[in-house]
Amino acid sequence: MKVSIIGATGYAGAELLRILHNHPQAEVVHITSESHTGEPISAIYPHMRGIYDQKLMSMKEIEKIGADSDFVFIGLPHGHAMAVGKALADTNVRIIDLGADYRFRDTSIYEKWYKVEHTHKDAKRVYGLAELYRDRIKDAKIIGNAGCYTTASILALAPLAKNHLIDVDTIVVDAKSGVSGAGRSAKLQNHFPEMYDNFKAYNVGGHRHTPEIEQAVTDLSGEPCVLSFTPHLVPMSRGILSTCYAKLKAGVKPEMVDAAYEKLYGKEYFVRLLGRGGYPSVKEVRGSNFCDLGWHIDERVGRVIVLSAIDNLVKGAAGQAVQNFNIACGFDEKLGLDMVPVYP
């Protein structure tokens, strides 16, 4: 399959290139950057020397990109993918957007949280969280890749919501991310002296991944979900640990929780169950497409606490995009992704 990457110089774009290099069924034909047009990608990312020395083109050449591609991956900030989607709407090119533009069925929710007008409301899109929506992903024209915090949190909560084991209006998500999740652009708050030996929350009560988690939990449970989500930055480059709390419904036993996780994920390669009492760690998934899950029952207060660890640039972005690509092409989902985590 011939693939192109729009916005290849962000961290997610670079990670896509790393993964696709070892994908036996993918050929990268075009890569773009508006800030580095005409430069070789290896000048931006020297670790790609001799592996990718292609020159970056402009996304203004979208007609040529579309004519040469079977799939286009979009690694742009929110608000920009819609123009690409509209430009390719009447072609056979299929799109996987790593941003937020195609994640929501209700575009008014997108507009409320992202403060941008949605200009492609009629797009035929599906939500790209592979383990939960693969039947829809198979034939989708546009796949809205799930976000990083959301992937970790939704995978943690899905068995509980799907099996009606929790009161969904009691969910609290407390998540910590490495700084690469904030993107490659220079920002004072992510400057080394600001982050080193530091740990801080941000966007409390207003993070844009909140409605994405609520959308999935509502889907799975059939009950309207409004939850509390607080993200934090940790002084590490990669990784997300999401700690999810919820009140168990009356009569729910610990064994019922165990069974729900085993039923949903027991045959999933990329979701590794550490079981009740397990403690996932970001270092154990680094550089991989795995999501490690462990859960604890606090019987004193009637709550379940689920811990979820992913690499935000792989399972939370580029790896998930390739997993969705594999599903859409009818390939083995592990193709190009069957790598051992990097440790230590």
C-alpha positions as CSV (number, residue, x, y, z in Angstrom):
1,M,0.0,0.0,0.0
2,K,1.3,3.4,-0.9
3,V,1.0,5.8,2.0
4,S,1.8,9.5,2.6
5,I,2.1,11.5,5.8
6,I,0.8,15.0,6.0
7,G,2.7,16.7,8.8
8,A,5.7,14.4,9.1
9,T,7.9,16.5,11.3
10,G,5.9,16.3,14.5
11,Y,6.8,13.6,17.1
12,A,3.8,11.5,15.9
13,G,4.8,11.9,12.3
14,A,8.4,10.8,13.0
15,E,7.2,7.8,15.0
16,L,5.0,6.9,12.1
17,L,8.0,6.8,9.8
18,R,9.9,4.7,12.3
19,I,7.1,2.1,12.4
20,L,6.3,2.1,8.7
21,H,9.9,1.5,7.8
22,N,9.5,-2.0,9.2
23,H,6.0,-2.6,7.7
24,P,6.3,-5.1,4.9
25,Q,3.1,-3.9,3.2
26,A,3.6,-0.1,3.3
27,E,5.6,2.2,1.1
28,V,6.0,5.8,2.1
29,V,5.6,7.9,-1.1
30,H,5.2,11.4,0.2
31,I,5.9,13.3,3.4
32,T,5.0,17.0,4.1
33,S,5.9,19.9,6.2
34,E,4.9,23.5,5.8
35,S,7.8,24.8,7.9
36,H,10.5,22.6,6.4
37,T,9.3,22.2,2.8
38,G,12.2,21.2,0.5
39,E,14.4,19.9,3.3
40,P,15.2,16.2,3.8
41,I,13.5,14.7,6.8
42,S,16.9,13.5,8.0
43,A,18.0,17.1,8.4
44,I,15.1,17.5,10.9
45,Y,15.5,14.1,12.5
46,P,19.2,13.0,12.2
47,H,18.4,9.6,13.5
48,M,16.8,8.9,10.2
49,R,20.0,9.4,8.1
50,G,20.3,6.7,5.5
51,I,16.9,5.3,6.4
52,Y,14.7,8.2,5.2
53,D,16.3,11.0,3.2
54,Q,13.2,12.0,1.4
55,K,12.6,15.7,0.9
56,L,9.5,17.2,2.5
57,M,6.9,18.6,0.2
58,S,4.0,21.0,0.9
59,M,0.5,19.8,1.6
60,K,-0.5,22.3,-1.0
61,E,0.3,19.6,-3.5
62,I,-2.6,17.5,-2.2
63,E,-3.8,16.5,-5.6
64,K,-0.4,14.8,-6.4
65,I,-0.3,13.3,-2.9
66,G,-3.8,11.9,-3.3
67,A,-3.1,10.6,-6.8
68,D,-0.1,8.7,-5.6
69,S,-1.5,7.3,-2.3
70,D,-3.8,4.6,-1.1
71,F,-3.8,6.0,2.4
72,V,-2.9,9.4,3.9
73,F,-2.0,9.7,7.5
74,I,-2.5,13.3,8.9
75,G,-0.3,14.4,11.8
76,L,-1.5,18.0,12.0
77,P,-2.8,20.1,14.9
78,H,-6.6,20.2,15.2
79,G,-8.4,22.3,12.7
80,H,-6.2,21.5,9.8
81,A,-7.1,17.9,8.9
82,M,-10.6,18.9,7.6
83,A,-9.1,20.7,4.6
84,V,-7.3,17.5,3.6
85,G,-10.4,15.4,4.2
86,K,-12.5,17.6,2.0
87,A,-9.8,17.8,-0.7
88,L,-9.7,13.9,-0.9
89,A,-13.4,13.4,-0.3
90,D,-14.1,12.4,-4.0
91,T,-11.1,10.1,-4.3
92,N,-10.5,6.5,-3.3
93,V,-7.8,7.6,-0.8
94,R,-8.5,6.6,2.8
95,I,-7.5,8.8,5.7
96,I,-6.2,8.2,9.2
97,D,-6.2,11.4,11.2
98,L,-4.0,11.4,14.3
99,G,-5.6,14.7,15.4
100,A,-9.1,15.5,16.8
101,D,-11.0,16.7,13.7
102,Y,-12.7,13.4,13.0
103,R,-13.1,11.8,16.5
104,F,-16.5,13.1,17.3
105,R,-19.8,12.0,15.8
106,D,-21.4,15.3,17.1
107,T,-19.4,18.1,15.6
108,S,-20.9,20.6,18.0
109,I,-19.0,18.9,20.8
110,Y,-15.8,19.3,18.8
111,E,-16.6,23.0,18.2
112,K,-17.3,23.6,21.9
113,W,-14.1,22.1,23.2
114,Y,-11.7,22.9,20.4
115,K,-13.0,26.4,19.6
116,V,-12.8,25.8,15.9
117,E,-15.6,25.5,13.3
118,H,-16.0,22.1,11.9
119,T,-16.0,22.5,8.1
120,H,-16.5,18.8,7.1
121,K,-19.6,17.8,9.0
122,D,-20.8,15.3,6.4
123,A,-17.6,13.3,6.5
124,K,-18.1,9.5,6.8
125,R,-15.8,8.9,9.7
126,V,-15.4,6.3,12.5
127,Y,-13.6,6.5,15.8
128,G,-10.3,4.7,15.7
129,L,-9.8,2.8,18.9
130,A,-8.9,-0.6,17.4
131,E,-9.9,-3.0,20.2
132,L,-13.4,-1.5,20.5
133,Y,-14.3,-0.4,17.0
134,R,-12.5,-2.7,14.6
135,D,-15.7,-3.7,12.8
136,R,-16.4,-0.1,11.9
137,I,-12.8,0.7,11.0
138,K,-12.6,-2.1,8.4
139,D,-14.5,-0.2,5.7
140,A,-14.1,3.4,6.9
141,K,-13.2,6.2,4.5
142,I,-11.9,8.4,7.4
143,I,-10.6,7.1,10.7
144,G,-10.3,9.5,13.6
145,N,-7.4,8.0,15.6
146,A,-8.1,8.0,19.3
147,G,-6.2,10.4,21.4
148,C,-3.4,9.4,23.8
149,Y,-5.0,10.1,27.2
150,T,-8.2,8.7,25.8
151,T,-6.7,5.5,24.6
152,A,-5.3,4.7,28.0
153,S,-8.4,5.8,29.8
154,I,-11.1,4.2,27.6
155,L,-9.3,0.9,27.4
156,A,-9.2,0.9,31.2
157,L,-12.9,1.7,31.6
158,A,-14.4,-0.2,28.7
159,P,-15.0,-3.6,30.4
160,L,-16.6,-1.9,33.4
161,A,-18.9,0.3,31.3
162,K,-19.8,-2.4,28.8
163,N,-20.8,-4.8,31.5
164,H,-22.6,-2.2,33.6
165,L,-20.4,-2.8,36.7
166,I,-19.9,0.8,37.6
167,D,-22.0,4.0,38.0
168,V,-20.6,6.0,35.1
169,D,-21.4,9.3,36.7
170,T,-18.8,8.6,39.4
171,I,-15.8,8.2,37.1
172,V,-12.7,10.1,37.9
173,V,-9.6,9.9,35.6
174,D,-6.3,11.0,36.9
175,A,-3.6,10.7,34.2
176,K,0.1,11.5,33.8
177,S,2.0,12.0,30.6
178,G,5.5,12.5,29.3
179,V,6.3,15.9,27.8
180,S,6.3,14.6,24.2
181,G,2.5,14.6,24.4
182,A,2.6,18.4,24.3
183,G,4.1,18.3,20.8
184,R,7.5,19.4,19.4
185,S,6.9,23.2,19.3
186,A,8.9,25.1,21.9
187,K,6.8,26.2,25.0
188,L,8.1,27.8,28.1
189,Q,6.2,25.4,30.4
190,N,7.9,22.4,28.7
191,H,11.4,24.0,28.9
192,F,13.9,21.7,30.6
193,P,14.5,24.0,33.7
194,E,10.7,24.2,34.1
195,M,10.0,20.5,33.9
196,Y,13.1,19.0,35.5
197,D,12.4,17.7,39.1
198,N,8.8,18.9,38.7
199,F,5.3,17.4,38.5
200,K,2.2,19.4,37.7
201,A,-1.4,19.3,36.7
202,Y,-2.8,21.4,33.8
203,N,-6.1,22.1,32.1
204,V,-8.0,21.0,35.2
205,G,-11.7,20.5,34.4
206,G,-11.2,21.6,30.8
207,H,-8.9,19.2,28.9
208,R,-10.1,18.5,25.4
209,H,-9.8,14.7,25.8
210,T,-12.6,14.8,28.4
211,P,-15.6,14.6,25.9
212,E,-13.8,11.9,23.9
213,I,-13.7,9.6,26.9
214,E,-17.3,10.5,27.7
215,Q,-18.4,9.7,24.2
216,A,-16.9,6.2,24.4
217,V,-18.1,5.4,27.9
218,T,-21.6,6.5,26.8
219,D,-21.4,4.3,23.8
220,L,-20.3,1.3,25.8
221,S,-22.7,1.6,28.7
222,G,-25.7,3.1,27.0
223,E,-25.8,5.6,29.8
224,P,-24.9,9.3,29.6
225,C,-21.5,9.9,31.1
226,V,-20.0,13.1,32.5
227,L,-16.7,12.5,34.2
228,S,-13.8,14.4,35.9
229,F,-10.5,14.2,34.1
230,T,-7.2,15.8,35.3
231,P,-4.0,15.5,33.3
232,H,-0.5,16.0,34.6
233,L,2.9,16.4,33.1
234,V,5.8,14.3,34.3
235,P,9.5,15.0,33.5
236,M,9.9,12.1,31.1
237,S,9.8,12.1,27.3
238,R,7.3,9.2,26.8
239,G,4.5,7.4,28.5
240,I,1.1,7.7,30.0
241,L,-0.2,6.3,33.2
242,S,-3.9,6.7,33.7
243,T,-5.5,6.0,37.0
244,C,-9.3,5.6,36.7
245,Y,-11.7,5.5,39.7
246,A,-15.4,4.6,39.7
247,K,-18.1,3.4,42.2
248,L,-19.1,-0.2,41.7
249,K,-22.8,-0.9,41.4
250,A,-24.5,-2.7,44.2
251,G,-23.8,-6.4,44.3
252,V,-20.7,-6.4,42.0
253,K,-18.1,-8.8,43.2
254,P,-14.4,-8.7,42.5
255,E,-14.6,-11.8,40.4
256,M,-17.2,-10.1,38.1
257,V,-14.6,-7.4,37.4
258,D,-11.9,-9.9,36.7
259,A,-14.2,-11.8,34.3
260,A,-15.2,-8.6,32.4
261,Y,-11.5,-7.8,31.6
262,E,-10.8,-11.3,30.6
263,K,-13.9,-11.5,28.3
264,L,-13.1,-8.2,26.5
265,Y,-9.4,-8.4,26.3
266,G,-8.4,-12.1,26.8
267,K,-7.6,-12.5,23.1
268,E,-6.3,-9.1,22.4
269,Y,-2.6,-9.1,21.6
270,F,-1.9,-5.4,22.4
271,V,-3.8,-5.3,25.7
272,R,-1.8,-7.1,28.4
273,L,-3.8,-7.9,31.5
274,L,-1.8,-7.8,34.7
275,G,-4.9,-8.8,36.6
276,R,-6.4,-7.8,39.9
277,G,-3.6,-6.3,42.1
278,G,-1.4,-5.5,39.0
279,Y,0.7,-2.4,38.7
280,P,1.4,-1.3,35.1
281,S,4.5,0.8,34.5
282,V,5.2,3.2,31.6
283,K,8.8,1.8,31.3
284,E,7.4,-1.6,30.5
285,V,5.5,-0.4,27.4
286,R,8.0,2.2,26.1
287,G,8.4,2.1,22.4
288,S,5.6,-0.5,21.9
289,N,2.0,-0.6,21.0
290,F,1.0,-2.4,24.2
291,C,-1.5,-1.2,26.8
292,D,-0.9,-2.8,30.2
293,L,-3.9,-2.9,32.6
294,G,-4.2,-3.7,36.3
295,W,-7.1,-3.2,38.6
296,H,-7.7,-3.0,42.3
297,I,-11.0,-3.2,44.3
298,D,-11.2,-1.0,47.4
299,E,-14.0,-2.8,49.1
300,R,-14.0,-0.4,52.0
301,V,-15.4,2.4,49.8
302,G,-16.9,0.3,47.1
303,R,-14.6,1.6,44.3
304,V,-12.6,0.0,41.5
305,I,-9.3,1.6,40.6
306,V,-7.9,0.7,37.2
307,L,-4.3,1.5,36.1
308,S,-3.4,1.8,32.4
309,A,0.0,2.3,30.9
310,I,0.8,3.1,27.3
311,D,3.5,4.8,25.2
312,N,1.7,8.0,24.2
313,L,3.6,8.2,20.8
314,V,2.9,4.6,19.9
315,K,-0.4,3.1,21.2
316,G,-1.4,6.7,21.9
317,A,-0.7,7.9,18.4
318,A,1.4,6.4,15.6
319,G,1.2,2.8,16.6
320,Q,-2.6,2.9,16.9
321,A,-2.7,4.6,13.5
322,V,-0.8,1.7,12.0
323,Q,-3.0,-0.8,13.8
324,N,-6.0,0.9,12.3
325,F,-4.3,0.9,8.9
326,N,-3.8,-2.9,9.2
327,I,-7.4,-3.4,10.1
328,A,-8.6,-1.3,7.2
329,C,-6.3,-3.2,4.8
330,G,-7.2,-6.6,6.1
331,F,-3.7,-7.2,7.3
332,D,-2.7,-8.9,10.5
333,E,-3.0,-6.2,13.2
334,K,0.5,-6.9,14.5
335,L,2.2,-6.2,11.1
336,G,4.9,-3.6,11.6
337,L,4.0,-3.4,15.3
338,D,5.3,-6.6,16.8
339,M,8.2,-5.0,18.6
340,V,9.4,-5.6,22.1
341,P,9.2,-2.6,24.5
342,V,12.5,-0.7,25.0
343,Y,13.8,-1.3,28.5
344,P,15.3,0.3,30.5
